[in-house]
Amino acid sequence: MEGFYSEVIGSRSFASVWYWIVFALIWTRTTHWTLGVPYEDARMGQKLGGQHQVDFETMIEINVRKTLDVFDSHNVFFTAVAAFMLASIFMLGFYFRIQFMQAGFLLLFPLSVVGMLSLRLAHHLDDEPLQGEALYRAYVTHRRIKQMIGAMAIMFSTFWGVSQTLFSPYA
């Protein structure tokens, strides 16, 4: 049983298949849902128009309003907690060389960047409401930026994880 634990459920993050499954699932879900609206709703609205377009625009408007209501009422608290947590995880991971914290930071830091970009887009859509093709263009552009950040995060994490596994096998 100990061999099973160390091979499948081991605590070495980068050598664990579970870390990579979670990593892939989080980035897949993050890029699929932009501003709380799934990508197929945007495609259906753009392709079919009519009620699908109205539904897409309404969902964007609702999610922008909800996001800004939550963040604007607690923005200093959220920012302080996020900065403290990221700095703590970074220090534990890279200064004290705790591999689990390195893995956590390499997952959470790009997600925090995506969160800031989503908040920025929500503010932009609240200040200047877009409709129709302009809204689709903003949605798709934001989704592609998220995909690029996710791809870079996956590539860098893979590079870092392989280097950790190869050069410090007993870490």
C-alpha positions in Angstrom: 0.0 0.0 0.0 2.9 2.4 0.7 4.1 2.0 -2.9 0.6 3.0 -4.2 0.6 6.1 -2.0 4.0 7.2 -3.0 3.4 6.6 -6.7 -0.2 7.9 -7.1 -1.1 10.1 -4.1 2.4 11.3 -3.2 3.0 14.7 -1.8 5.6 15.7 -4.4 3.5 18.1 -6.3 5.2 18.2 -9.7 5.6 14.4 -9.8 2.0 13.8 -8.9 -0.5 13.1 -11.6 -3.2 14.7 -9.4 -1.5 18.1 -9.5 -1.5 18.1 -13.3 -5.1 17.0 -13.4 -6.2 19.8 -11.1 -4.0 22.3 -13.1 -5.6 21.3 -16.4 -9.1 21.3 -15.0 -8.7 24.7 -13.4 -7.4 26.3 -16.6 -10.0 24.6 -18.8 -12.8 25.9 -16.6 -11.2 29.4 -16.3 -10.9 29.9 -20.0 -14.4 28.4 -20.7 -16.2 30.7 -18.3 -15.4 34.3 -19.0 -17.2 36.8 -16.7 -19.4 34.0 -15.5 -20.7 33.2 -19.0 -19.8 30.0 -20.8 -18.3 30.3 -24.3 -21.0 28.4 -26.1 -23.5 31.1 -25.0 -21.4 33.7 -26.6 -21.1 31.7 -29.8 -24.8 30.9 -29.9 -25.6 34.6 -29.4 -23.3 35.7 -32.1 -24.3 33.0 -34.5 -28.1 32.8 -34.0 -28.8 36.3 -32.7 -32.3 37.1 -31.5 -33.1 35.7 -28.0 -29.7 34.0 -27.7 -28.0 37.4 -28.1 -30.3 39.0 -25.6 -29.6 36.2 -23.1 -25.9 36.5 -23.6 -25.9 40.3 -23.1 -28.2 39.9 -20.0 -25.9 37.3 -18.4 -22.9 39.5 -19.0 -24.7 42.5 -17.5 -25.8 40.5 -14.4 -22.4 39.0 -13.8 -20.6 42.3 -14.2 -22.9 43.9 -11.7 -22.5 41.0 -9.2 -18.7 41.0 -9.6 -18.4 44.8 -9.1 -20.9 44.8 -6.1 -18.8 42.2 -4.3 -15.4 43.6 -5.2 -16.2 47.3 -4.7 -17.6 46.7 -1.2 -14.6 44.7 -0.1 -11.8 45.7 -2.5 -9.2 46.7 0.1 -9.7 43.5 2.1 -9.6 41.2 -1.0 -6.5 42.9 -2.3 -4.7 42.8 1.0 -5.6 39.1 1.7 -4.6 38.1 -1.9 -1.3 39.9 -1.7 -0.5 38.5 1.7 -1.4 34.9 0.6 0.6 35.1 -2.6 3.6 36.6 -0.9 3.5 34.0 1.8 3.1 31.1 -0.7 5.9 32.6 -2.8 8.3 32.8 0.2 7.5 29.3 1.5 7.9 27.9 -2.0 10.9 29.6 -3.4 12.9 30.8 -0.3 12.2 27.8 1.9 12.0 25.4 -1.1 8.7 23.7 -0.2 7.7 22.1 -3.5 4.0 22.0 -2.6 4.0 25.8 -2.1 5.9 26.3 -5.4 3.2 24.3 -7.2 0.5 26.3 -5.5 2.1 29.6 -6.4 2.6 28.6 -10.0 -1.2 27.8 -10.1 -2.5 30.8 -8.1 -0.4 33.6 -9.4 -1.5 33.4 -13.1 -5.1 32.9 -11.8 -4.8 36.2 -9.8 -3.6 38.0 -13.0 -6.6 36.6 -14.9 -8.8 37.7 -12.0 -7.4 41.3 -12.2 -8.0 41.4 -15.9 -11.5 40.1 -15.5 -12.2 42.8 -12.9 -10.8 45.4 -15.3 -13.0 44.2 -18.1 -16.0 44.3 -15.7 -15.2 47.9 -14.8 -14.9 48.7 -18.5 -18.2 47.1 -19.3 -19.9 48.9 -16.4 -18.5 52.3 -17.5 -19.2 51.8 -21.2 -21.9 49.1 -21.8 -21.2 47.3 -25.0 -23.8 45.4 -27.1 -23.8 43.1 -30.1 -20.6 42.6 -32.0 -18.5 45.0 -29.8 -19.5 42.9 -26.7 -18.6 39.6 -28.5 -15.3 41.1 -29.6 -14.4 42.2 -26.0 -15.5 38.8 -24.6 -13.5 36.8 -27.2 -10.4 39.0 -26.8 -10.5 38.6 -23.0 -11.0 34.8 -23.4 -8.0 34.6 -25.7 -5.8 36.6 -23.3 -6.8 34.2 -20.6 -5.9 31.3 -22.8 -2.5 32.8 -23.5 -1.9 33.3 -19.8 -3.0 29.8 -19.1 -0.8 28.3 -21.9 2.2 30.3 -20.5 1.4 29.2 -17.0 1.2 25.5 -18.0 4.5 25.7 -20.0 6.4 27.5 -17.2 5.0 25.1 -14.6 5.9 22.1 -16.7 9.4 23.4 -17.2 9.8 24.2 -13.5 8.3 20.9 -12.4 10.5 18.9 -14.7 13.6 20.8 -13.5 12.6 20.1 -9.9 12.0 16.4 -10.5 15.2 16.0 -12.5 17.6 18.1 -10.4 16.3 17.5 -6.9 14.9 13.9 -6.9 14.6 13.8 -3.1 13.2 17.3 -2.5 
